[in-house]
Amino acid sequence: MIKKFELNRAGVKELLQSPQMMAICEQYAKQVAGRAGDGYEVTTYTGPSRVNASVHAATKEAMKDTYTNNTLVKALHG
């Protein structure tokens, strides 16, 4: 027996833009920044379809470290 499934797009959009989803993304980004070390910062914002969190090198030392050692990629997978 096959049942049709209809996705509630407005509900999904609401979920993806919710404060709870922002907290989840921010928590994970902070874990990645912590594994990367000093000089890395987390930025979060709500886009047109979902929340976003990113980690970036904020100091010259961190920029050099991530360029030389691929630190952010290693922190993401570690």
Biopython code that builds the backbone (N, CA, C, O; Angstrom):
import numpy as np
from Bio.PDB.StructureBuilder import StructureBuilder

atoms = [
    (1, "MET", "N", (0.837, -1.170, 0.000)),
    (1, "MET", "CA", (0.000, 0.000, 0.000)),
    (1, "MET", "C", (0.893, 1.248, 0.000)),
    (1, "MET", "O", (1.704, 1.431, 0.908)),
    (2, "ILE", "N", (0.747, 2.090, -0.999)),
    (2, "ILE", "CA", (1.544, 3.308, -1.107)),
    (2, "ILE", "C", (0.705, 4.482, -0.635)),
    (2, "ILE", "O", (-0.421, 4.692, -1.086)),
    (3, "LYS", "N", (1.285, 5.240, 0.285)),
    (3, "LYS", "CA", (0.622, 6.439, 0.776)),
    (3, "LYS", "C", (1.375, 7.655, 0.268)),
    (3, "LYS", "O", (2.605, 7.660, 0.220)),
    (4, "LYS", "N", (0.643, 8.667, -0.104)),
    (4, "LYS", "CA", (1.276, 9.896, -0.571)),
    (4, "LYS", "C", (1.728, 10.713, 0.626)),
    (4, "LYS", "O", (1.076, 10.754, 1.669)),
    (5, "PHE", "N", (2.841, 11.343, 0.441)),
    (5, "PHE", "CA", (3.428, 12.184, 1.475)),
    (5, "PHE", "C", (3.536, 13.596, 0.934)),
    (5, "PHE", "O", (4.120, 13.811, -0.128)),
    (6, "GLU", "N", (2.986, 14.549, 1.644)),
    (6, "GLU", "CA", (3.064, 15.940, 1.210)),
    (6, "GLU", "C", (3.855, 16.727, 2.250)),
    (6, "GLU", "O", (3.476, 16.801, 3.419)),
    (7, "LEU", "N", (4.942, 17.300, 1.805)),
    (7, "LEU", "CA", (5.826, 18.046, 2.687)),
    (7, "LEU", "C", (5.231, 19.412, 2.996)),
    (7, "LEU", "O", (4.790, 20.129, 2.098)),
    (8, "ASN", "N", (5.224, 19.757, 4.265)),
    (8, "ASN", "CA", (4.759, 21.069, 4.687)),
    (8, "ASN", "C", (5.933, 22.039, 4.555)),
    (8, "ASN", "O", (6.711, 22.206, 5.494)),
    (9, "ARG", "N", (6.060, 22.668, 3.404)),
    (9, "ARG", "CA", (7.215, 23.523, 3.112)),
    (9, "ARG", "C", (7.317, 24.708, 4.063)),
    (9, "ARG", "O", (8.418, 25.082, 4.470)),
    (10, "ALA", "N", (6.204, 25.290, 4.415)),
    (10, "ALA", "CA", (6.228, 26.426, 5.348)),
    (10, "ALA", "C", (6.731, 25.976, 6.718)),
    (10, "ALA", "O", (7.474, 26.699, 7.382)),
    (11, "GLY", "N", (6.324, 24.780, 7.137)),
    (11, "GLY", "CA", (6.779, 24.250, 8.418)),
    (11, "GLY", "C", (8.267, 23.936, 8.422)),
    (11, "GLY", "O", (8.956, 24.178, 9.413)),
    (12, "VAL", "N", (8.763, 23.394, 7.304)),
    (12, "VAL", "CA", (10.188, 23.100, 7.189)),
    (12, "VAL", "C", (10.993, 24.395, 7.219)),
    (12, "VAL", "O", (12.022, 24.474, 7.888)),
    (13, "LYS", "N", (10.525, 25.408, 6.495)),
    (13, "LYS", "CA", (11.222, 26.698, 6.490)),
    (13, "LYS", "C", (11.239, 27.297, 7.895)),
    (13, "LYS", "O", (12.257, 27.831, 8.334)),
    (14, "GLU", "N", (10.131, 27.209, 8.585)),
    (14, "GLU", "CA", (10.051, 27.719, 9.954)),
    (14, "GLU", "C", (11.039, 26.990, 10.860)),
    (14, "GLU", "O", (11.711, 27.616, 11.680)),
    (15, "LEU", "N", (11.128, 25.676, 10.713)),
    (15, "LEU", "CA", (12.072, 24.884, 11.502)),
    (15, "LEU", "C", (13.508, 25.285, 11.184)),
    (15, "LEU", "O", (14.305, 25.477, 12.103)),
    (16, "LEU", "N", (13.855, 25.414, 9.908)),
    (16, "LEU", "CA", (15.221, 25.738, 9.511)),
    (16, "LEU", "C", (15.637, 27.152, 9.906)),
    (16, "LEU", "O", (16.830, 27.450, 9.966)),
    (17, "GLN", "N", (14.666, 28.027, 10.177)),
    (17, "GLN", "CA", (14.980, 29.392, 10.597)),
    (17, "GLN", "C", (14.731, 29.622, 12.086)),
    (17, "GLN", "O", (14.787, 30.762, 12.547)),
    (18, "SER", "N", (14.463, 28.583, 12.830)),
    (18, "SER", "CA", (14.097, 28.716, 14.238)),
    (18, "SER", "C", (15.309, 29.010, 15.129)),
    (18, "SER", "O", (16.442, 28.690, 14.773)),
    (19, "PRO", "N", (15.060, 29.616, 16.278)),
    (19, "PRO", "CA", (16.139, 29.847, 17.252)),
    (19, "PRO", "C", (16.772, 28.544, 17.744)),
    (19, "PRO", "O", (17.964, 28.507, 18.046)),
    (20, "GLN", "N", (15.976, 27.481, 17.823)),
    (20, "GLN", "CA", (16.520, 26.196, 18.248)),
    (20, "GLN", "C", (17.548, 25.674, 17.242)),
    (20, "GLN", "O", (18.591, 25.152, 17.636)),
    (21, "MET", "N", (17.258, 25.813, 15.948)),
    (21, "MET", "CA", (18.199, 25.383, 14.918)),
    (21, "MET", "C", (19.451, 26.261, 14.945)),
    (21, "MET", "O", (20.560, 25.777, 14.722)),
    (22, "MET", "N", (19.265, 27.554, 15.218)),
    (22, "MET", "CA", (20.417, 28.462, 15.340)),
    (22, "MET", "C", (21.310, 28.007, 16.489)),
    (22, "MET", "O", (22.535, 28.014, 16.362)),
    (23, "ALA", "N", (20.714, 27.617, 17.594)),
    (23, "ALA", "CA", (21.490, 27.170, 18.756)),
    (23, "ALA", "C", (22.269, 25.899, 18.436)),
    (23, "ALA", "O", (23.418, 25.759, 18.857)),
    (24, "ILE", "N", (21.666, 24.976, 17.703)),
    (24, "ILE", "CA", (22.346, 23.736, 17.321)),
    (24, "ILE", "C", (23.539, 24.039, 16.427)),
    (24, "ILE", "O", (24.635, 23.524, 16.646)),
    (25, "CYS", "N", (23.320, 24.877, 15.420)),
    (25, "CYS", "CA", (24.397, 25.217, 14.483)),
    (25, "CYS", "C", (25.516, 25.969, 15.188)),
    (25, "CYS", "O", (26.694, 25.715, 14.940)),
    (26, "GLU", "N", (25.146, 26.894, 16.066)),
    (26, "GLU", "CA", (26.147, 27.683, 16.783)),
    (26, "GLU", "C", (26.968, 26.795, 17.720)),
    (26, "GLU", "O", (28.181, 26.968, 17.835)),
    (27, "GLN", "N", (26.318, 25.859, 18.377)),
    (27, "GLN", "CA", (27.024, 24.955, 19.281)),
    (27, "GLN", "C", (28.050, 24.117, 18.517)),
    (27, "GLN", "O", (29.182, 23.950, 18.971)),
    (28, "TYR", "N", (27.654, 23.597, 17.367)),
    (28, "TYR", "CA", (28.579, 22.789, 16.575)),
    (28, "TYR", "C", (29.743, 23.637, 16.063)),
    (28, "TYR", "O", (30.892, 23.197, 16.085)),
    (29, "ALA", "N", (29.444, 24.855, 15.604)),
    (29, "ALA", "CA", (30.502, 25.746, 15.106)),
    (29, "ALA", "C", (31.483, 26.098, 16.225)),
    (29, "ALA", "O", (32.685, 26.200, 15.982)),
    (30, "LYS", "N", (30.987, 26.282, 17.433)),
    (30, "LYS", "CA", (31.869, 26.575, 18.565)),
    (30, "LYS", "C", (32.759, 25.373, 18.887)),
    (30, "LYS", "O", (33.912, 25.549, 19.278)),
    (31, "GLN", "N", (32.240, 24.166, 18.727)),
    (31, "GLN", "CA", (33.061, 22.977, 18.938)),
    (31, "GLN", "C", (34.191, 22.921, 17.913)),
    (31, "GLN", "O", (35.331, 22.606, 18.254)),
    (32, "VAL", "N", (33.872, 23.225, 16.665)),
    (32, "VAL", "CA", (34.886, 23.231, 15.608)),
    (32, "VAL", "C", (35.931, 24.301, 15.898)),
    (32, "VAL", "O", (37.129, 24.043, 15.782)),
    (33, "ALA", "N", (35.488, 25.504, 16.274)),
    (33, "ALA", "CA", (36.422, 26.586, 16.592)),
    (33, "ALA", "C", (37.302, 26.210, 17.777)),
    (33, "ALA", "O", (38.486, 26.546, 17.798)),
    (34, "GLY", "N", (36.742, 25.520, 18.759)),
    (34, "GLY", "CA", (37.517, 25.070, 19.911)),
    (34, "GLY", "C", (38.589, 24.068, 19.531)),
    (34, "GLY", "O", (39.700, 24.103, 20.059)),
    (35, "ARG", "N", (38.249, 23.165, 18.603)),
    (35, "ARG", "CA", (39.236, 22.186, 18.144)),
    (35, "ARG", "C", (40.316, 22.846, 17.300)),
    (35, "ARG", "O", (41.456, 22.381, 17.274)),
    (36, "ALA", "N", (39.963, 23.929, 16.607)),
    (36, "ALA", "CA", (40.939, 24.622, 15.760)),
    (36, "ALA", "C", (41.962, 25.369, 16.604)),
    (36, "ALA", "O", (43.125, 25.473, 16.215)),
    (37, "GLY", "N", (41.545, 25.889, 17.751)),
    (37, "GLY", "CA", (42.469, 26.594, 18.635)),
    (37, "GLY", "C", (42.174, 28.079, 18.737)),
    (37, "GLY", "O", (41.099, 28.541, 18.356)),
    (38, "ASP", "N", (43.142, 28.819, 19.256)),
    (38, "ASP", "CA", (42.971, 30.257, 19.455)),
    (38, "ASP", "C", (42.953, 31.000, 18.120)),
    (38, "ASP", "O", (43.599, 30.589, 17.155)),
    (39, "GLY", "N", (42.206, 32.093, 18.085)),
    (39, "GLY", "CA", (42.193, 32.952, 16.912)),
    (39, "GLY", "C", (41.090, 32.662, 15.915)),
    (39, "GLY", "O", (41.046, 33.273, 14.848)),
    (40, "TYR", "N", (40.195, 31.737, 16.244)),
    (40, "TYR", "CA", (39.087, 31.398, 15.353)),
    (40, "TYR", "C", (37.781, 31.869, 15.970)),
    (40, "TYR", "O", (37.571, 31.726, 17.174)),
    (41, "GLU", "N", (36.901, 32.432, 15.143)),
    (41, "GLU", "CA", (35.636, 32.979, 15.628)),
    (41, "GLU", "C", (34.464, 32.341, 14.899)),
    (41, "GLU", "O", (34.598, 31.832, 13.786)),
    (42, "VAL", "N", (33.307, 32.383, 15.561)),
    (42, "VAL", "CA", (32.062, 31.851, 15.008)),
    (42, "VAL", "C", (31.158, 33.010, 14.629)),
    (42, "VAL", "O", (31.016, 33.968, 15.389)),
    (43, "THR", "N", (30.545, 32.923, 13.453)),
    (43, "THR", "CA", (29.577, 33.908, 12.988)),
    (43, "THR", "C", (28.289, 33.169, 12.653)),
    (43, "THR", "O", (28.321, 32.123, 12.005)),
    (44, "THR", "N", (27.151, 33.712, 13.095)),
    (44, "THR", "CA", (25.858, 33.113, 12.773)),
    (44, "THR", "C", (24.927, 34.177, 12.218)),
    (44, "THR", "O", (25.020, 35.351, 12.576)),
    (45, "TYR", "N", (24.030, 33.753, 11.340)),
    (45, "TYR", "CA", (22.998, 34.658, 10.828)),
    (45, "TYR", "C", (21.863, 33.832, 10.247)),
    (45, "TYR", "O", (22.030, 32.650, 9.946)),
    (46, "THR", "N", (20.717, 34.462, 10.094)),
    (46, "THR", "CA", (19.566, 33.811, 9.479)),
    (46, "THR", "C", (19.463, 34.294, 8.046)),
    (46, "THR", "O", (19.304, 35.487, 7.790)),
    (47, "GLY", "N", (19.556, 33.364, 7.121)),
    (47, "GLY", "CA", (19.452, 33.671, 5.701)),
    (47, "GLY", "C", (18.014, 33.578, 5.232)),
    (47, "GLY", "O", (17.101, 33.413, 6.041)),
    (48, "PRO", "N", (17.809, 33.682, 3.930)),
    (48, "PRO", "CA", (16.447, 33.649, 3.395)),
    (48, "PRO", "C", (15.754, 32.295, 3.559)),
    (48, "PRO", "O", (14.525, 32.236, 3.585)),
    (49, "SER", "N", (16.524, 31.207, 3.669)),
    (49, "SER", "CA", (15.879, 29.908, 3.785)),
    (49, "SER", "C", (16.278, 29.120, 5.029)),
    (49, "SER", "O", (15.581, 28.175, 5.398)),
    (50, "ARG", "N", (17.389, 29.484, 5.690)),
    (50, "ARG", "CA", (17.838, 28.730, 6.864)),
    (50, "ARG", "C", (18.849, 29.546, 7.662)),
    (50, "ARG", "O", (19.334, 30.583, 7.210)),
    (51, "VAL", "N", (19.154, 29.049, 8.863)),
    (51, "VAL", "CA", (20.191, 29.677, 9.676)),
    (51, "VAL", "C", (21.550, 29.184, 9.192)),
    (51, "VAL", "O", (21.661, 28.102, 8.615)),
    (52, "ASN", "N", (22.568, 29.980, 9.432)),
    (52, "ASN", "CA", (23.922, 29.640, 8.999)),
    (52, "ASN", "C", (24.898, 29.924, 10.128)),
    (52, "ASN", "O", (24.736, 30.886, 10.879)),
    (53, "ALA", "N", (25.901, 29.087, 10.239)),
    (53, "ALA", "CA", (26.981, 29.293, 11.194)),
    (53, "ALA", "C", (28.286, 29.016, 10.470)),
    (53, "ALA", "O", (28.391, 28.049, 9.715)),
    (54, "SER", "N", (29.273, 29.858, 10.698)),
    (54, "SER", "CA", (30.568, 29.645, 10.061)),
    (54, "SER", "C", (31.681, 29.906, 11.063)),
    (54, "SER", "O", (31.512, 30.647, 12.031)),
    (55, "VAL", "N", (32.819, 29.281, 10.809)),
    (55, "VAL", "CA", (34.017, 29.476, 11.620)),
    (55, "VAL", "C", (35.067, 30.066, 10.700)),
    (55, "VAL", "O", (35.279, 29.579, 9.590)),
    (56, "HIS", "N", (35.724, 31.122, 11.169)),
    (56, "HIS", "CA", (36.765, 31.734, 10.345)),
    (56, "HIS", "C", (37.956, 32.137, 11.203)),
    (56, "HIS", "O", (37.836, 32.344, 12.410)),
    (57, "ALA", "N", (39.102, 32.242, 10.552)),
    (57, "ALA", "CA", (40.316, 32.687, 11.231)),
    (57, "ALA", "C", (40.219, 34.195, 11.429)),
    (57, "ALA", "O", (40.054, 34.945, 10.467)),
    (58, "ALA", "N", (40.323, 34.633, 12.669)),
    (58, "ALA", "CA", (40.140, 36.051, 12.984)),
    (58, "ALA", "C", (41.461, 36.786, 13.221)),
    (58, "ALA", "O", (41.485, 38.016, 13.212)),
    (59, "THR", "N", (42.548, 36.062, 13.431)),
    (59, "THR", "CA", (43.848, 36.698, 13.668)),
    (59, "THR", "C", (44.821, 36.290, 12.561)),
    (59, "THR", "O", (44.607, 35.301, 11.859)),
    (60, "LYS", "N", (45.875, 37.058, 12.424)),
    (60, "LYS", "CA", (46.879, 36.732, 11.408)),
    (60, "LYS", "C", (47.526, 35.376, 11.682)),
    (60, "LYS", "O", (47.828, 34.623, 10.756)),
    (61, "GLU", "N", (47.735, 35.075, 12.957)),
    (61, "GLU", "CA", (48.344, 33.799, 13.323)),
    (61, "GLU", "C", (47.428, 32.640, 12.932)),
    (61, "GLU", "O", (47.894, 31.623, 12.417)),
    (62, "ALA", "N", (46.126, 32.795, 13.177)),
    (62, "ALA", "CA", (45.178, 31.749, 12.821)),
    (62, "ALA", "C", (45.066, 31.609, 11.304)),
    (62, "ALA", "O", (44.939, 30.498, 10.790)),
    (63, "MET", "N", (45.113, 32.727, 10.594)),
    (63, "MET", "CA", (45.065, 32.678, 9.128)),
    (63, "MET", "C", (46.269, 31.912, 8.578)),
    (63, "MET", "O", (46.136, 31.082, 7.679)),
    (64, "LYS", "N", (47.441, 32.206, 9.133)),
    (64, "LYS", "CA", (48.650, 31.515, 8.690)),
    (64, "LYS", "C", (48.560, 30.027, 9.044)),
    (64, "LYS", "O", (48.933, 29.167, 8.245)),
    (65, "ASP", "N", (48.066, 29.737, 10.241)),
    (65, "ASP", "CA", (47.944, 28.356, 10.697)),
    (65, "ASP", "C", (47.004, 27.561, 9.793)),
    (65, "ASP", "O", (47.332, 26.443, 9.394)),
    (66, "THR", "N", (45.862, 28.115, 9.473)),
    (66, "THR", "CA", (44.913, 27.376, 8.642)),
    (66, "THR", "C", (45.403, 27.269, 7.199)),
    (66, "THR", "O", (45.111, 26.288, 6.516)),
    (67, "TYR", "N", (46.138, 28.264, 6.737)),
    (67, "TYR", "CA", (46.707, 28.205, 5.388)),
    (67, "TYR", "C", (47.810, 27.151, 5.302)),
    (67, "TYR", "O", (47.880, 26.390, 4.337)),
    (68, "THR", "N", (48.662, 27.116, 6.311)),
    (68, "THR", "CA", (49.799, 26.190, 6.328)),
    (68, "THR", "C", (49.382, 24.765, 6.665)),
    (68, "THR", "O", (49.853, 23.816, 6.037)),
    (69, "ASN", "N", (48.497, 24.606, 7.658)),
    (69, "ASN", "CA", (48.179, 23.277, 8.190)),
    (69, "ASN", "C", (46.770, 22.778, 7.871)),
    (69, "ASN", "O", (46.398, 21.676, 8.276)),
    (70, "ASN", "N", (45.987, 23.579, 7.150)),
    (70, "ASN", "CA", (44.608, 23.205, 6.833)),
    (70, "ASN", "C", (43.807, 22.955, 8.119)),
    (70, "ASN", "O", (43.028, 22.006, 8.204)),
    (71, "THR", "N", (44.013, 23.810, 9.098)),
    (71, "THR", "CA", (43.489, 23.611, 10.444)),
    (71, "THR", "C", (41.969, 23.520, 10.497)),
    (71, "THR", "O", (41.435, 22.656, 11.192)),
    (72, "LEU", "N", (41.267, 24.383, 9.787)),
    (72, "LEU", "CA", (39.802, 24.365, 9.861)),
    (72, "LEU", "C", (39.224, 23.074, 9.294)),
    (72, "LEU", "O", (38.263, 22.539, 9.848)),
    (73, "VAL", "N", (39.772, 22.577, 8.230)),
    (73, "VAL", "CA", (39.275, 21.320, 7.665)),
    (73, "VAL", "C", (39.534, 20.178, 8.637)),
    (73, "VAL", "O", (38.673, 19.318, 8.827)),
    (74, "LYS", "N", (40.700, 20.161, 9.246)),
    (74, "LYS", "CA", (41.024, 19.116, 10.216)),
    (74, "LYS", "C", (40.123, 19.219, 11.448)),
    (74, "LYS", "O", (39.701, 18.198, 11.992)),
    (75, "ALA", "N", (39.823, 20.455, 11.895)),
    (75, "ALA", "CA", (38.953, 20.647, 13.048)),
    (75, "ALA", "C", (37.519, 20.237, 12.737)),
    (75, "ALA", "O", (36.802, 19.746, 13.609)),
    (76, "LEU", "N", (37.112, 20.436, 11.508)),
    (76, "LEU", "CA", (35.758, 20.062, 11.080)),
    (76, "LEU", "C", (35.587, 18.544, 11.110)),
    (76, "LEU", "O", (34.521, 18.050, 11.479)),
    (77, "HIS", "N", (36.602, 17.818, 10.733)),
    (77, "HIS", "CA", (36.524, 16.364, 10.652)),
    (77, "HIS", "C", (37.074, 15.667, 11.896)),
    (77, "HIS", "O", (37.028, 14.441, 11.999)),
    (78, "GLY", "N", (37.592, 16.449, 12.834)),
    (78, "GLY", "CA", (38.233, 15.819, 13.988)),
    (78, "GLY", "C", (37.381, 15.847, 15.151)),
    (78, "GLY", "O", (37.769, 15.357, 16.212)),
]
sb = StructureBuilder()
sb.init_structure("model")
sb.init_model(0)
sb.init_chain("A")
sb.init_seg("    ")
for serial, (resi, resn, name, xyz) in enumerate(atoms, 1):
    if name == "N":
        sb.init_residue(resn, " ", resi, " ")
    sb.init_atom(name, np.array(xyz, "f"), 0.0, 1.0, " ", f" {name:<3s}", serial, name[0])
structure = sb.get_structure()
